[in-house]
Amino acid sequence: MRTVINADNEVSFNNNTDHCVGTGRLGLALTKEYLDELALVQKEIGFKYIRGHGLFSDDVAIYHEYDENGTTKTVYNYTYIDRIIDSYIALGIRPYLELGFMPDKLASGTQTIFYWKGNTTPPKDYSVWTDMVVSLLRHLRSRYGEEVLDWPIEVWNEPNLPGFWKDADMNEYFRLFRETFNAIKAYDGRFKVGGPAICGVRDELWIRSFLEFCRDNGIKPDNITRHHYTVEFPEYQGEYGYSKLEDPDMRIANLQTSRDIIDSFDEFRGTPMHITEFSTSYIPRGVIHDTNLNAAYIAGQLSRLGDMNESYSYWTFGDVFEETGVPFTPFHGGFGMVAAGCIPKPVFWTFAFFKKLKSAEKCVLRDKNTIVMKTAAGFSGLSWNIDSDSFTRELEFALDGEYTLITKTVDEICCDPLRVWHDLGEPACPSEEETELIRSAAYPAVRSDIIRAADGRADVSFEVNRNGVVYFELRRRTFTPDRGYDYDRVLSFH
């Protein structure tokens, strides 16, 4: 597989990998392990925004009622949300404000979802709901300043599923969106508010109906939001779900359909589309999440998601996550790109590699398994192999002089913490020594070589193993040995 690289090419590649990442419910940000995992993610990747459920759920404790002379009154408590957002800002990340779920005392019903019982019914009083939303924005603005105007806002989560919104009542959700949107814009029209935050069930109907509703009610959302998962319905063995990956072209085509629906409305043509959740499996014990296959498949997705989406947010950054309860083991198919013990999973490095590509000048090659970027020092790039036999990627560059080739490889041979955990006996509570051992197997294999151009040409090749992701940099080499230091003699010294 040989490709001649033309440095004069300029290939479209919208790399928004670092725009946003998902998290478990916001209340988990009050725990140490959560913040340790997020610190690792921010150090190596550095996302701009973070989106999670439960902003108004009772564990964050914003909404309260009390009785005064027979009248029910409302009071807000921002102690926990301030602590959470302070922690985010200290780590260089800001909230993508998903407005949900319903405080129990404001809820019209008792339906809940998840181990932590997020209430998923409409408000019993929409004016009290909108007062709560606007009061929070006013508080955040007074505490954090005008930058809060740039924090994206999304109304609810997956209302097209009856578990997340009672009866998946489309008309009731549209009312929620209208009342919320109008209240926020009346406070300050500069806030960016989007929806309908749907998953893949009846997605075309929901997006089209949502836009029709907005058009008919004089509403112009600042962005359209949806989710994107890429597996068939799982087969369960015990509490774990085993899913087959769907064809990546088909999944990208599904996103393009949403883009086309938006652009079919004159009023909304060009409105940004945000993927506020994406991954392979959509269940919190989807075993593919821990694998090298997940890393390779997500690389293919990241290479294309920017074609029709302004942003796309991986679900989630870490495994401190409790939708179905507290995990029993460090590797359980959790959504996170970091496992318990701050152990990076293979997909963590896919994101780290794509983030490194952002510093390049332009893209000069993008095909089904490789991206090559022109950099100030030479070139960088990435290749991936989704569940196929190993192949050699051969690239030819028009160069002269000497270059250093650096490769960082993540595959089932050199970067597979899941396998080490399994070989240790799958300990539910690994010791400190075992955790350190597993973590040591969770980092890319780094290799280097000197590439000497001949006849104006430099050839680079590297192996991309099954379910592997390989990042490379080709940078001009400046050789500056110290006086008397002879590297070849060092290696041959006896």
ChimeraX attribute file (.defattr): number of C-alpha atoms within 10 A of each C-alpha:
attribute: neighborCount
match mode: 1-to-1
recipient: residues
	/A:1	8
	/A:2	12
	/A:3	12
	/A:4	13
	/A:5	17
	/A:6	13
	/A:7	19
	/A:8	10
	/A:9	13
	/A:10	15
	/A:11	14
	/A:12	14
	/A:13	19
	/A:14	18
	/A:15	21
	/A:16	20
	/A:17	27
	/A:18	21
	/A:19	17
	/A:20	27
	/A:21	28
	/A:22	24
	/A:23	25
	/A:24	23
	/A:25	21
	/A:26	22
	/A:27	21
	/A:28	20
	/A:29	21
	/A:30	15
	/A:31	11
	/A:32	11
	/A:33	17
	/A:34	21
	/A:35	19
	/A:36	15
	/A:37	23
	/A:38	23
	/A:39	19
	/A:40	18
	/A:41	24
	/A:42	18
	/A:43	12
	/A:44	15
	/A:45	20
	/A:46	22
	/A:47	23
	/A:48	18
	/A:49	21
	/A:50	25
	/A:51	26
	/A:52	24
	/A:53	20
	/A:54	24
	/A:55	22
	/A:56	25
	/A:57	24
	/A:58	20
	/A:59	17
	/A:60	22
	/A:61	17
	/A:62	19
	/A:63	20
	/A:64	15
	/A:65	12
	/A:66	10
	/A:67	9
	/A:68	8
	/A:69	6
	/A:70	7
	/A:71	8
	/A:72	9
	/A:73	11
	/A:74	14
	/A:75	10
	/A:76	13
	/A:77	13
	/A:78	15
	/A:79	11
	/A:80	17
	/A:81	21
	/A:82	16
	/A:83	13
	/A:84	20
	/A:85	18
	/A:86	16
	/A:87	18
	/A:88	19
	/A:89	14
	/A:90	10
	/A:91	18
	/A:92	15
	/A:93	21
	/A:94	23
	/A:95	23
	/A:96	20
	/A:97	20
	/A:98	24
	/A:99	19
	/A:100	21
	/A:101	27
	/A:102	26
	/A:103	25
	/A:104	22
	/A:105	14
	/A:106	20
	/A:107	18
	/A:108	16
	/A:109	16
	/A:110	13
	/A:111	17
	/A:112	19
	/A:113	15
	/A:114	13
	/A:115	11
	/A:116	16
	/A:117	17
	/A:118	25
	/A:119	28
	/A:120	28
	/A:121	25
	/A:122	21
	/A:123	20
	/A:124	14
	/A:125	11
	/A:126	15
	/A:127	13
	/A:128	12
	/A:129	22
	/A:130	19
	/A:131	15
	/A:132	18
	/A:133	17
	/A:134	18
	/A:135	15
	/A:136	18
	/A:137	19
	/A:138	15
	/A:139	13
	/A:140	19
	/A:141	14
	/A:142	11
	/A:143	12
	/A:144	13
	/A:145	11
	/A:146	11
	/A:147	10
	/A:148	17
	/A:149	16
	/A:150	13
	/A:151	17
	/A:152	19
	/A:153	22
	/A:154	26
	/A:155	23
	/A:156	25
	/A:157	26
	/A:158	21
	/A:159	25
	/A:160	23
	/A:161	18
	/A:162	14
	/A:163	17
	/A:164	22
	/A:165	24
	/A:166	21
	/A:167	14
	/A:168	16
	/A:169	14
	/A:170	18
	/A:171	12
	/A:172	16
	/A:173	20
	/A:174	18
	/A:175	14
	/A:176	18
	/A:177	23
	/A:178	18
	/A:179	15
	/A:180	23
	/A:181	24
	/A:182	15
	/A:183	18
	/A:184	21
	/A:185	14
	/A:186	11
	/A:187	13
	/A:188	14
	/A:189	13
	/A:190	12
	/A:191	18
	/A:192	18
	/A:193	25
	/A:194	24
	/A:195	28
	/A:196	27
	/A:197	24
	/A:198	25
	/A:199	23
	/A:200	17
	/A:201	11
	/A:202	11
	/A:203	20
	/A:204	15
	/A:205	10
	/A:206	19
	/A:207	22
	/A:208	16
	/A:209	15
	/A:210	20
	/A:211	22
	/A:212	14
	/A:213	16
	/A:214	18
	/A:215	16
	/A:216	9
	/A:217	10
	/A:218	11
	/A:219	16
	/A:220	16
	/A:221	21
	/A:222	19
	/A:223	20
	/A:224	27
	/A:225	28
	/A:226	24
	/A:227	24
	/A:228	24
	/A:229	18
	/A:230	23
	/A:231	20
	/A:232	15
	/A:233	14
	/A:234	16
	/A:235	12
	/A:236	12
	/A:237	8
	/A:238	6
	/A:239	9
	/A:240	16
	/A:241	20
	/A:242	19
	/A:243	20
	/A:244	14
	/A:245	18
	/A:246	13
	/A:247	11
	/A:248	16
	/A:249	11
	/A:250	11
	/A:251	16
	/A:252	17
	/A:253	11
	/A:254	16
	/A:255	21
	/A:256	16
	/A:257	15
	/A:258	21
	/A:259	20
	/A:260	14
	/A:261	16
	/A:262	21
	/A:263	14
	/A:264	13
	/A:265	14
	/A:266	9
	/A:267	15
	/A:268	19
	/A:269	13
	/A:270	14
	/A:271	17
	/A:272	18
	/A:273	23
	/A:274	23
	/A:275	23
	/A:276	29
	/A:277	27
	/A:278	22
	/A:279	23
	/A:280	25
	/A:281	28
	/A:282	23
	/A:283	21
	/A:284	23
	/A:285	22
	/A:286	23
	/A:287	19
	/A:288	22
	/A:289	26
	/A:290	27
	/A:291	21
	/A:292	29
	/A:293	24
	/A:294	24
	/A:295	30
	/A:296	26
	/A:297	25
	/A:298	22
	/A:299	26
	/A:300	22
	/A:301	19
	/A:302	20
	/A:303	22
	/A:304	20
	/A:305	21
	/A:306	19
	/A:307	15
	/A:308	19
	/A:309	21
	/A:310	17
	/A:311	22
	/A:312	28
	/A:313	26
	/A:314	28
	/A:315	29
	/A:316	25
	/A:317	27
	/A:318	30
	/A:319	28
	/A:320	26
	/A:321	20
	/A:322	16
	/A:323	17
	/A:324	14
	/A:325	11
	/A:326	11
	/A:327	19
	/A:328	10
	/A:329	15
	/A:330	23
	/A:331	25
	/A:332	22
	/A:333	23
	/A:334	28
	/A:335	30
	/A:336	27
	/A:337	26
	/A:338	27
	/A:339	25
	/A:340	21
	/A:341	17
	/A:342	22
	/A:343	26
	/A:344	27
	/A:345	29
	/A:346	31
	/A:347	25
	/A:348	21
	/A:349	27
	/A:350	29
	/A:351	23
	/A:352	19
	/A:353	23
	/A:354	22
	/A:355	18
	/A:356	14
	/A:357	25
	/A:358	17
	/A:359	13
	/A:360	17
	/A:361	13
	/A:362	21
	/A:363	25
	/A:364	20
	/A:365	21
	/A:366	19
	/A:367	11
	/A:368	11
	/A:369	18
	/A:370	19
	/A:371	22
	/A:372	25
	/A:373	26
	/A:374	24
	/A:375	20
	/A:376	12
	/A:377	13
	/A:378	18
	/A:379	24
	/A:380	25
	/A:381	25
	/A:382	24
	/A:383	24
	/A:384	30
	/A:385	27
	/A:386	22
	/A:387	15
	/A:388	11
	/A:389	10
	/A:390	14
	/A:391	14
	/A:392	12
	/A:393	18
	/A:394	14
	/A:395	16
	/A:396	15
	/A:397	19
	/A:398	15
	/A:399	18
	/A:400	15
	/A:401	15
	/A:402	18
	/A:403	21
	/A:404	17
	/A:405	20
	/A:406	17
	/A:407	21
	/A:408	18
	/A:409	27
	/A:410	30
	/A:411	24
	/A:412	19
	/A:413	15
	/A:414	15
	/A:415	24
	/A:416	24
	/A:417	27
	/A:418	25
	/A:419	17
	/A:420	18
	/A:421	21
	/A:422	12
	/A:423	10
	/A:424	13
	/A:425	10
	/A:426	15
	/A:427	16
	/A:428	13
	/A:429	12
	/A:430	18
	/A:431	10
	/A:432	10
	/A:433	9
	/A:434	15
	/A:435	19
	/A:436	15
	/A:437	16
	/A:438	23
	/A:439	22
	/A:440	16
	/A:441	21
	/A:442	22
	/A:443	21
	/A:444	20
	/A:445	15
	/A:446	14
	/A:447	11
	/A:448	13
	/A:449	12
	/A:450	14
	/A:451	19
	/A:452	16
	/A:453	16
	/A:454	13
	/A:455	9
	/A:456	11
	/A:457	14
	/A:458	18
	/A:459	17
	/A:460	15
	/A:461	13
	/A:462	16
	/A:463	16
	/A:464	24
	/A:465	22
	/A:466	20
	/A:467	24
	/A:468	30
	/A:469	32
	/A:470	27
	/A:471	28
	/A:472	22
	/A:473	22
	/A:474	24
	/A:475	19
	/A:476	19
	/A:477	16
	/A:478	10
	/A:479	7
	/A:480	6
	/A:481	9
	/A:482	7
	/A:483	6
	/A:484	6
	/A:485	9
	/A:486	10
	/A:487	10
	/A:488	8
	/A:489	9
	/A:490	9
	/A:491	8
	/A:492	7
	/A:493	7
	/A:494	5
